[in-house]
């Protein structure tokens, strides 16, 4: 009886050891349209009695305002100080420049928390930008694959098209309540789709397992 139990235990141990194969198969996850949160900060320093921004600072404000307008996100503007005449005039100048570019200001007030340095105004823009998907991706050989794993370029076309056409990349990560949408954002998305420059395909060489060769631009194709 003892020998029989030992034999059964050995058989069970052998079967369990066969299940513990240490080989791990790696595969490429199909590309998905995603976006990342990005925060842009612009700090403007003023002289003690200065109220209007310098020319180069005004150009930076305009550039940030255009980004806010194109993304459909508001700009937060805050000044450090006690709210005296100079602070109010600085905020008024910045507010005018931002609104002239068609952007929206979320808040415009004196705040010691956002801009802690005296005689300073800080502009903040929080938006979402499309994630770099590394497309096209021909890193996986197109030849024989005994494991039948997905190709590295799987999902590239669909994901890049969605990232290009979506009105606001934030929609890829955060939902919104249904309702009227901004027509300009939708029109700009269509404009980007049709006016965008296609990304050139990379040269991948010749596969030894069949399939054609990809020649560099201007190079003669290989004859059979």
Order of alpha helices (4+ residues) and beta strands (2+ residues): alpha-beta-alpha-beta-alpha-beta-beta-alpha-alpha
